[in-house]
Amino acid sequence: MKIYTKTGDKGYTSLIGGTRVPKYHLRIESYGTVDELNSYIGLIRDQPEAAAYRDILKHIQDRLFTIGASLAADPEKSKMVIPDLHTADIELLESEMDAMNSYLPELKHFILPGGSTAISYCHVARCVCRRAERIVVHLAEESMVDEKVIIYLNRLSDYLFMLARKLAADGQIPENEWLPRL
């Protein structure tokens, strides 16, 4: 099977279900941004200091593929069975954050990204996740989107922030506190 099909050469692509849409369509932007996020999660997983979190990060990557499939399907025409997101997926992120939060010092300042490569990747992924969430919310205004997708992306961005803090604590790296000049 060839990876290239030449069917997108004129700026259109197909959704699951066969509907052809321009490559700038919100549905394409949404699952493309989720794919970008998934790549950054892979970069975090590959960092030695993130070794203790590899299993949960792989689980998150799997859920992001599920979300991508959901977003790539035409909700009105697709007859394909698409994997779905469960409330338990959201609850897992929440329980992971609760566990990290019990270990971390109270947050008293905004945190500037940085401290190590892994911490910085967490912050980049958090920003991409927030962008994905904004695009999906926009898409949901004009088309059907499972509300769990929006909730999951919202929790995931929080999880990535907490993971950045936890990696700093694990590595005894001081957080970059933002102290506004007044």
Sequence and secondary structure as in RCSB ss.txt:
>XXXX:A:sequence
MKIYTKTGDKGYTSLIGGTRVPKYHLRIESYGTVDELNSYIGLIRDQPEAAAYRDILKHIQDRLFTIGASLAADP
EKSKMVIPDLHTADIELLESEMDAMNSYLPELKHFILPGGSTAISYCHVARCVCRRAERIVVHLAEESMVDEKVI
IYLNRLSDYLFMLARKLAADGQIPENEWLPRL
>XXXX:A:secstr
  S  STTTTSEEE BTS EEETTSHHHHHHHHHHHHHHHHHHHHTSGGGGGGHHHHHHHHHHHHHHHHHHHB T
TT  S      HHHHHHHHHHHHHHHHHS    SEEES SSHHHHHHHHHHHHHHHHHHHHHHHHHHS   HHHH
HHHHHHHHHHHHHHHHHHHHTT   EEE    
